[in-house]
Each structure stands twice: as C-alpha cells, then as structure tokens.
Amino acid sequence: MSAAGAQRPRADAENPADVERLHRAIAREPLDPLEGRERAPWWVWATVAAALFWGGFYLGRYAPSFGTATHEAFAMRPGEAPPPAADAPEPGAAAPADGAQVYAQRCQSCHQANGEGMPPSFPPLVGSRWVTGAPEIPVRVVLAGLQGPIEVRGTTYQGAMPAWGPLLSDAEIAAVVSHVRALPGNGAPPVDAALVARLRGEGRTAPWTAAELEAATAGAAP
Ligand code: HEC
C-alpha cells in the first residue's frame, strides 16, 4: 500500500466515493448550451428595446388621445343607424348648441384645442382656406367627412376626417363650424343651422374628396 493510497482511501464498500469531490469537477465544466435554447444575442434585446422606445414615441407624437369620441363616427357603416350617443341629442333636435363645447368633445382630439392640428396627421383649422372660405365647405366636411389628399397651409394631408352628420344636430354643426370660423386668426362670419339643414338635405353620406368639394361648391373653391 503506497503513501498516497493511505492518505486518500479508494472507494470500495467500506469507503464510498468522495461524492463532493466528484461533483466539484463536474460543476467546474461550463454547461453545453441546449440545442435551440442558446442565449439570444445582445442585438436582439437592443432591437426590442429600440422598437418599444420608437412605438412609445410614435403614439405620444401622433395618437391624438385614447378617447372613444374620436372613433364613434368611424364605427358606422354607410346606411347604418348611428349608435345612441349618450351625450348627443337626436339629429335635427332643437338643442341649444355651444360651439366651443361641441368642438372640445368632437374635434379637439384631432385638430387640437387651439385649432393648429397636428401636422402631418391632422390639418390646422386656423388659417385654413377650407374653413374661412365659402361656408358650405366646412359644413359639408363636417356633415359627411373628407378623405384623400388635401393641402392646408402648404402641407399635404392624406387622412380621413370622420362624418359627424349622423351624430350632431344641425344646430350643433352650425355652432361648431361658426366656432372654428371665429378662431383667433380666422375671423370668418358664422353659419346658421338653416344652411346645415339644406346641405344635409342633399343626402350625401360618403366622405368628400377635395375635387368633389370644389365642384359642389362651384365658384367658391377654397
Ligand atoms: C379623427 C380625427 C378628426 C376629428 C375628430 C375631426 N377631424 Fe377634421 N380632419 C381630420 C383629418 C385627418 C382631416 C384631413 C382629411 C384629408 O386629408 O382629406 C380633417 C379635415 C378637416 C377640415 C378641412 C381641412 C382643414 O384643415 O381646414 C375641416 C374644416 C375639419 N376637419 C373640421 C373638423 C371639425 C369642425 C371637427 C369636429 C366636429 C373635426 N374636424 C373633427 C381629422 C379629424
């Protein structure tokens, strides 16, 4: 029997293997990564972080608000009855209309409180020839909506303005159009509910395009 053998007895029935020593050696070995479960490389995390950051920035910059009022008018399909809006009287109802209040509820989320809009998504109502020109134009835009390219103050907008005809009374549309025509810097005369009633009577429900609006309002192109 050698000296080393005496110091460290071999494993046998009387001396079971030194379990701790055996495992220490195994624990020193780095594990082989499992097939398909390797760590994601750093650039994956960097890309995810960048995408989240950009998404948050985009929403903050372009999403007008998370209010539902913005989407009500889009929720209807042509020819469908409007959903009963808790805060909107029946179209045509002779409700006293407050243009500033209608504006705050129905327009502000996109066109902003000061009417400056949010280029390049939502056009300004201040300094817009569409607002201050012939009164038929803003009334028609509010009644049936507007889509396709338009140009306002040198910027081209390619958006969709919802139709408010089914949701707002003649008096409310007259009040809100008068309100935007009177915004500081616009100073255009008010419109009355009779004009709204007449244009509503034309029965147009599809959103206008710029060319159609100009044709319909011949001689008073914006
Ligand atoms: C969902 C967002 C949204 C809401 C709410 C909204 N608009 Fe618009 N509006 C637009 C967009 C987008 C355009 C541009 C449409 C296009 O590119 O053809 C527009 C265009 C217009 C225009 C013609 C262009 C201009 O800048 O002069 C007028 C007038 C207008 N809106 C008035 C109103 C009024 C009044 C209300 C409230 C009753 C209202 N809008 C509510 C999105 C909205």
Residues whose N, C-alpha, C, O or C-beta is under 5 A from the ligand:
A	BS01	HEC	T70 R106 C107 C110 S121 F122 P123 P124 L125 S128 W130 V131 P138 V141 V142 L146 Q147 G148 P149 I150 V152 Y157 Q158 G159 A160 M161 P162 W164 V176
